[in-house]
Amino acid sequence: MTGLVIGLPVSEVPGIIVSGFGNTLAGVGVLIGLGVIFGQFLAASGAIKKIAQSLLKVFGKEKSPAGLALTGSTVGIPVYFDAAFVILTGLIKSLSKKTGISIVSFVTALGVGLIVSHSMIAPTPGPLVVAENTSADLGLFIVYGLLCAIPATLVGGYFYGMFIGKRVKQQNYTEHSTSEIDAVKNREEPKISTGLSYAILLLPIVLILLNTVTDLLAEGTGFATAIGFIGDKNVALFISVMVAVIVLPKYVTETNQSLYSQAISTAGSILLITGAGGGFGAIINESGIGDHLIHTMQNWSIPVILLAFIFSQILRASLGSTTVALVTTSSIIGPMISELGVSPVLVGPAICAGGVGLSLPNDSGFWVVNLFSNLSIPEKLRA
């Protein structure tokens, strides 16, 4: 529709969309599929719950919202936002009862932790596409994402969560029962160890980072070549999935076939959303709107990094999807980075950061948080 409204030839619009759709998925399609399977096994094995328990134990009663925020940030790496919030929402009521801290503080901590990770830390789909479209080194991109995400999670999730929890009163919390929550509650206490949970979670990140470090220190050697193959983002995630498939089934009550079916169902919608974002970005690029907006904003003397953030934030608010906003923005700005004279690993996180805020009623995540936190819409918007 956008292509037709802006005057592109009718015969060319389908081809542009298909090209943008295909080019986007060519770079990250395999990663998204593998990442969803990886997250499915982590959740079903009880590894996610173990990680959550360990982080909350470290922070103690008084700072438990900080622990929950970082739990959300950790879990948000392998598990998609909506599913992760549903899985972890059972912690909110029990923590609020034990600590006497407002439920609003815990909802904010968990929501912010999850959305920051979802927006900024690969291998979640949005940041993966941004790294691909900006031609950034994925290992460095992960490091920069972590450097931005951890302070943002603590400031937005913990400090702001504690602040707003004292100002938005929410009394009638009703815990919703869903199959995902019930599965977590009804399952026997998982036997998987905390150490193994962290080891599996961090495996793909470590392999990708190891590749980056080896390239910097020993480029051109046989060892660097071998590590480069293992640390390739696709190979690293494939190895991690194979390790998860081999190691985790004994901790899982469901069959592997059931987990694969759930993962394929989830991956299908994510792939469609991601590809659609790429197609939309291609239409915008072809129309010249992207160039016009970039040059217009440059005339306002806005630094490129801030420009990337603002552009992403505008699309986030208007489209309602973080992933689509990141894919579209990076599709438009990515090809211009070399001529703009700025580092991709700086522009990339700025684009990702733009996808964090302004979760409005056109965002599915808004309704997930609203339903499972039992906040009214005005309370949700205020918080």
C-alpha positions in Angstrom: 0.0 0.0 0.0 2.8 2.4 0.9 4.5 1.7 -2.5 1.3 2.5 -4.4 0.5 5.7 -2.4 4.0 7.1 -3.0 3.8 6.5 -6.7 6.0 3.5 -7.4 5.0 1.6 -10.6 2.4 -1.0 -9.8 4.4 -3.7 -11.7 7.5 -3.1 -9.6 6.1 -3.1 -6.1 5.7 -6.9 -5.7 9.3 -7.4 -6.8 10.7 -4.8 -4.5 8.8 -6.3 -1.5 10.0 -9.8 -2.4 13.6 -8.7 -2.8 13.6 -6.9 0.5 11.9 -9.8 2.3 14.3 -12.3 0.8 17.5 -10.3 1.4 16.6 -9.7 5.0 15.9 -13.4 5.7 18.9 -14.5 3.7 21.1 -13.0 6.4 19.2 -14.0 9.5 16.6 -16.6 8.6 18.6 -19.6 9.8 19.7 -17.8 12.9 16.1 -17.0 13.9 15.0 -20.6 13.4 17.9 -22.0 15.4 17.5 -19.3 18.1 13.8 -20.1 18.7 14.6 -23.9 19.0 17.5 -23.0 21.4 15.2 -20.9 23.6 12.5 -23.5 23.6 14.8 -26.2 25.0 16.2 -23.7 27.6 12.7 -22.9 28.9 11.4 -26.5 28.8 14.4 -27.9 30.7 14.0 -25.5 33.6 17.2 -23.7 32.8 15.4 -20.3 32.6 13.9 -20.8 36.1 17.3 -21.8 37.5 18.9 -18.6 36.1 16.1 -16.5 37.5 16.4 -18.1 41.0 20.2 -17.6 41.0 20.0 -13.9 40.1 17.3 -13.2 42.6 19.3 -15.0 45.3 22.4 -12.8 44.6 20.5 -9.6 45.0 18.5 -10.5 48.1 15.2 -9.2 49.4 15.7 -5.5 49.3 17.2 -5.3 45.8 15.0 -8.1 44.3 13.6 -5.8 41.6 17.1 -5.3 40.4 17.6 -9.1 40.3 14.3 -9.5 38.4 15.3 -6.8 35.9 18.6 -8.5 35.2 16.8 -11.9 35.1 14.5 -10.4 32.4 17.6 -9.1 30.5 19.2 -12.5 30.7 16.2 -14.5 29.7 15.3 -12.1 27.0 18.3 -13.2 25.0 17.1 -16.7 24.0 13.3 -16.3 24.6 11.0 -14.0 22.8 9.6 -11.1 24.8 5.9 -12.2 25.1 6.7 -15.8 26.0 9.4 -14.7 28.5 7.1 -12.4 30.3 4.4 -15.1 30.6 7.0 -17.6 31.9 8.4 -15.3 34.5 5.2 -13.4 35.5 4.6 -16.0 38.2 7.6 -14.6 40.1 6.0 -11.2 40.4 3.3 -12.0 42.9 5.4 -14.2 45.1 8.3 -11.6 45.3 5.8 -8.8 46.0 4.3 -10.8 48.9 7.7 -11.7 50.4 9.3 -8.3 50.1 6.3 -5.9 50.5 7.5 -4.0 47.4 4.8 -2.8 45.0 3.9 -5.2 42.2 4.2 -2.2 39.8 8.0 -2.1 40.6 8.4 -5.7 39.7 6.3 -5.5 36.6 8.4 -2.5 35.5 11.6 -4.3 36.3 10.7 -7.4 34.4 9.2 -5.6 31.4 12.2 -3.2 31.0 14.7 -6.0 31.5 13.0 -8.1 28.8 12.5 -5.3 26.2 16.1 -3.9 26.6 17.5 -7.4 26.0 15.0 -8.1 23.2 16.0 -4.8 21.5 19.8 -4.7 22.0 21.4 -8.1 22.6 22.0 -10.6 19.8 21.1 -13.3 19.0 17.6 -12.0 19.4 16.1 -11.3 15.9 16.1 -7.5 15.9 19.7 -6.9 16.9 20.8 -9.7 14.5 19.2 -8.0 11.6 20.6 -4.6 12.6 24.2 -6.1 12.8 23.7 -7.7 9.4 22.3 -4.5 7.7 24.9 -2.2 9.2 27.7 -4.7 8.3 28.9 -4.6 12.0 31.1 -7.4 13.5 28.6 -9.4 15.4 31.0 -10.1 18.3 31.7 -6.4 18.9 28.0 -5.7 18.4 27.2 -8.1 21.3 29.8 -6.4 23.5 28.4 -2.9 22.7 24.9 -4.1 23.2 25.7 -5.5 26.6 27.5 -2.3 27.6 24.4 -0.4 26.8 21.8 -2.9 28.0 23.0 -3.5 31.5 23.1 0.1 32.7 19.8 0.8 30.9 18.2 -2.2 32.6 19.3 -1.1 36.1 18.3 2.6 35.5 15.0 1.9 33.8 14.1 -1.4 35.4 15.3 -1.0 39.0 15.7 2.7 39.9 12.8 3.9 37.8 10.8 0.8 38.8 11.2 1.6 42.5 10.4 5.2 41.9 7.2 4.6 40.0 6.1 1.7 42.2 5.6 4.2 45.0 3.4 6.5 42.9 1.2 4.0 40.9 -0.9 2.0 43.4 -2.2 -1.3 42.2 -4.0 -3.4 44.7 -6.0 -6.2 43.1 -3.5 -8.5 41.5 -5.1 -11.6 39.9 -2.7 -14.3 38.7 -3.8 -15.5 35.3 -3.5 -19.1 34.5 -2.1 -20.1 31.2 -0.6 -23.3 29.8 2.9 -21.8 29.8 2.7 -20.7 33.4 1.0 -23.9 34.6 3.7 -25.9 32.8 6.3 -24.0 34.8 4.5 -24.4 38.1 3.3 -28.0 37.8 6.6 -29.4 36.6 8.7 -30.9 39.3 11.6 -28.8 40.5 14.1 -29.1 37.6 17.2 -31.1 38.3 19.3 -29.1 35.9 22.1 -27.3 37.7 22.6 -23.5 37.7 26.1 -23.9 36.3 24.8 -26.0 33.3 22.0 -23.5 32.8 24.4 -20.6 32.4 26.8 -22.7 30.4 24.2 -23.6 27.8 22.8 -20.0 27.7 26.2 -18.4 27.2 27.6 -21.0 24.7 26.6 -19.3 21.5 27.6 -15.8 22.8 31.0 -17.1 23.9 31.7 -18.8 20.5 30.8 -15.7 18.6 32.9 -13.5 20.9 35.8 -15.9 20.7 35.8 -15.6 16.9 36.0 -11.8 17.2 38.8 -11.9 19.7 40.8 -14.5 17.7 40.4 -12.5 14.5 41.9 -9.4 16.3 44.8 -11.3 17.8 45.7 -14.0 15.3 44.2 -13.1 12.0 45.4 -15.3 9.1 46.6 -18.3 11.1 45.2 -21.8 10.9 43.9 -21.5 14.4 42.1 -18.3 13.6 40.5 -20.0 10.5 39.3 -22.9 12.6 37.9 -20.6 15.3 36.4 -18.4 12.6 34.4 -21.3 11.3 33.2 -22.4 14.7 32.5 -18.8 15.7 30.5 -18.0 12.6 27.1 -16.8 13.9 25.2 -19.6 12.0 27.7 -22.3 13.0 27.9 -21.1 16.6 24.2 -21.2 17.1 23.9 -24.5 15.3 26.5 -26.0 17.7 24.7 -24.6 20.6 21.4 -26.1 19.5 23.0 -29.5 19.0 24.5 -29.3 22.5 21.1 -28.3 23.9 19.3 -31.1 22.0 21.8 -33.7 23.3 22.2 -32.4 26.9 18.8 -31.0 28.0 16.2 -33.6 27.0 16.7 -35.6 30.3 15.5 -32.4 32.1 12.5 -32.0 29.9 9.0 -33.5 30.5 7.8 -32.9 26.9 8.9 -34.8 23.9 11.5 -33.4 21.5 8.9 -33.5 18.7 6.5 -31.3 20.8 9.3 -28.8 21.4 10.2 -28.7 17.7 6.5 -28.1 16.8 6.2 -25.2 19.3 9.5 -23.7 18.1 8.5 -24.0 14.4 5.2 -22.3 15.2 6.9 -19.4 17.0 9.6 -19.1 14.4 7.1 -18.8 11.6 5.5 -15.7 12.9 8.9 -14.1 13.8 10.2 -14.8 10.3 7.1 -13.3 8.7 7.5 -10.2 10.9 11.2 -9.9 10.2 10.8 -10.4 6.4 7.9 -7.9 6.3 10.1 -5.3 8.0 12.7 -5.9 5.3 10.1 -5.6 2.5 8.8 -2.4 4.0 12.3 -1.0 4.4 13.0 -1.8 0.7 9.9 0.1 -0.4 11.0 3.1 1.7 14.5 3.0 0.2 13.2 2.7 -3.3 10.8 5.6 -2.9 13.6 7.9 -1.7 11.7 8.7 1.5 14.6 7.3 3.6 17.2 9.5 1.9 15.0 12.5 2.2 14.4 12.0 5.9 18.1 11.3 6.6 19.2 14.4 4.7 16.5 16.6 6.2 17.5 15.5 9.7 21.2 16.1 8.9 20.3 19.6 8.0 19.0 20.0 11.6 22.6 19.4 12.7 21.6 16.2 14.6 24.4 13.7 15.1 24.0 10.5 13.0 23.8 8.3 16.2 21.0 10.4 17.6 19.3 10.6 14.2 19.3 6.7 14.1 17.8 6.5 17.6 15.0 9.0 16.8 14.2 7.4 13.5 13.9 4.0 15.1 11.9 5.4 18.0 9.4 7.0 15.6 8.9 3.7 13.7 8.6 1.8 17.0 5.8 4.1 18.2 4.0 4.2 14.8 4.3 0.5 13.8 4.0 -1.1 17.3 6.7 -3.7 16.7 10.3 -3.4 18.0 11.5 -6.0 15.5 9.9 -4.3 12.5 11.2 -0.9 13.6 14.8 -2.2 13.9 14.7 -4.0 10.6 13.2 -1.1 8.8 15.5 1.6 10.3 18.6 -0.5 9.7 17.5 -1.3 6.1 17.3 2.5 5.4 20.3 3.8 7.4 22.6 0.7 7.0 23.5 1.3 3.3 24.4 5.0 4.1 26.7 4.3 7.1 29.9 4.3 5.0 29.2 7.7 3.5 28.1 9.1 6.8 31.5 8.4 8.2 30.5 6.7 11.5 31.2 3.3 13.0 28.5 0.6 12.5 29.0 -0.7 16.0 27.9 2.8 17.3 25.0 3.4 14.9 23.7 -0.2 15.4 23.1 0.0 19.2 21.5 3.5 18.7 19.0 1.9 16.3 18.4 -0.9 18.7 17.9 1.5 21.6 15.2 3.3 19.6 13.2 0.1 19.8 13.0 0.0 23.6 10.5 2.7 24.6 7.0 3.8 23.6 5.2 0.5 24.0 1.7 1.7 23.1 -1.6 -0.1 22.6 -0.6 -1.0 18.9 2.1 -3.3 20.4 1.2 -6.9 21.3 3.7 -6.7 24.2 1.7 -3.9 25.7 -1.3 -6.2 26.0 0.7 -9.1 27.3 2.2 -6.9 30.1 -1.2 -5.3 30.7 -3.0 -8.7 31.1 -0.5 -10.6 33.2 0.3 -7.6 35.4 -3.4 -7.0 35.9 -2.8 -3.2 35.6 -5.5 -1.0 34.1 -4.6 0.7 30.9 -4.1 4.1 32.5 -1.9 2.5 35.2 0.1 0.7 32.5 0.7 3.9 30.5 1.7 5.8 33.7 4.2 3.1 34.7 
